[in-house]
Amino acid sequence: MLHVRDLCASYDRSQVLFGVSVTAPRRGAVAVLGRNGAGKTTLMRAIVGEVAAGGGDIVFDGRDATHLPTERRVRLGVGYVPQEQGVFGRLSVRENLEVGAAAAGDRKAIDSVLAIFPKLAQRLGQPAATLSGGERKMLAISRAL
């Protein structure tokens, strides 16, 4: 379970998040909605540690992750798929999945995500750059999982 409480975050002197709180239940979903510039991406980047929290708490499965580096949060199970998708185009689908599994410290996770996205199993040797936009999104989500 993810608990974000009274989270504040800034870029230089421009504060973007002002005391944001949200709870995401395990195996549940939460939608973050808002207009452009409302802070949705900043919230996600703060949760994964790409933007420092200027106040508040980020707790994942009972562990305070507020000041942990991104790689430690990933090992706790925190994932993020940016809008740009971020797959490694020159690497194969399998290699992209291996990068994600290594970052999470769970090599067995690849079989789990291939069960969710069986179309990727048919393309394991294919360079990610040759996938369709939807397939690249599946791959990016699979890497985060």
N, C-alpha and C positions, 0 to 999 in steps of 0.2 A: 504494500500500500504506500502511496505517495501522499505526504502532507506538506503543503507549502503554506506558511503562515506569515502574514505581514511582510512579504518580500518587497524589498526596494532594490532598484538597480539603475545605474546611470552609465552614460557614455560621456566621458570627460565631465563637463559641468552640467550636462543636460540630463536631468532625472527623467526616466521613462516609466519606471514602475513605482507606484506609491502604495505600499501596504497591500499587495495582492495576496489573497488566500484562496487555495483550492485543494480539494482532496480527490484523489483518483483511487478507487478501490481496486484491489487485486482482481484481475480478470474482468475488469470493468472498463468503461470508457468515459471520458469527459471531453466535451467540446469547448474549445476556446474561440469565441467569436468576437469580432470587432472590426471597425473600419481600418483602412490603411493608416499606419502610424500609431495605432492604439497600444502597441506593446506586446502583441502576440508572440512574435519571433523572439523578442527580448526575454519574455517569460521562459520560453523553451530553452534559449541559450543559457539563461541563468540556472535553470534546473540541471542542465548537463554540465555546467561549469565553464562554458565558453565566455560568460560574462560574470564578473564577480558580484556577489550579493552585497549590497550596501546596507543591509539590515534585514531582519526576519530570519526565518528558519526553513530549511529544506530537509525533510526527514523521509527516508526511504526504508521501508520494512523495519521501522523502529530505530534506525541508525541515522545519526545526524550527518548529513552529507553537505551541509552548507559551505564548508571550507575545504572539502576534499577536491583534489585535482580531477579533471575529467576522466582520466584513465581509471581511477579508483571507483568513480561513480558507474562507469561502464561495467566494471567487475561486479558491482552490486546489482546490476540488471537495468540500469537506466539507459535508454536509447533515444535517439532523435534522428529523424529523417528530414533534412532541410528541403525546402521547396526545389532547390537546384538538383536534388537527388544524390549527387556525389558518388557516382560509381567510378571505378577505375577502368576507363575505356580500353586500354591496351591489355588489361588482364582478362583472363577468361572468367566466365560465370563462376566456375569452381574456385578460382583464385580469389575472386572478390568475396565469396562466402568464407573462404579460409581466413582472409584478413579479419573479417568480422568475428569469426569464432575465436581466433587467437586473441583479439582485443578483449573479448569477454571471458577468456580463459576456459572455453567450453567447446572443444572440437566436436563433440557429439551433437551439438546444436544444428549442424548442417542437415542431418537426416530429418530433424523436426521441421525445419523451415521448408524443405523440399516436399514434405507431406502437405504443408499448407499451400505451397505454390508448385504443383507438380510440373507445370510447363517449364520451369527453370531446370528441372531434372533432365529434360530433353535437350538442353542447351549448355550443359556443363562445360564443354570444350570450346564453346563459341566466345569470341571476344565481346566484352560488354558493349563496346561502341557500336556493334552491329545489331543490337537488340532494338525493338520498337520502344517508343516512349513508355508505354504501359509495362512492358517487360523490364525496362530499366527501373521503373518505380517499384515493381515487385522485388527486384534484386536489392534495391536500396532498403526497402522495408525488411527483407530477409536478413541483410547484414546487420541491421539494428536489432532484430530479434535474436 
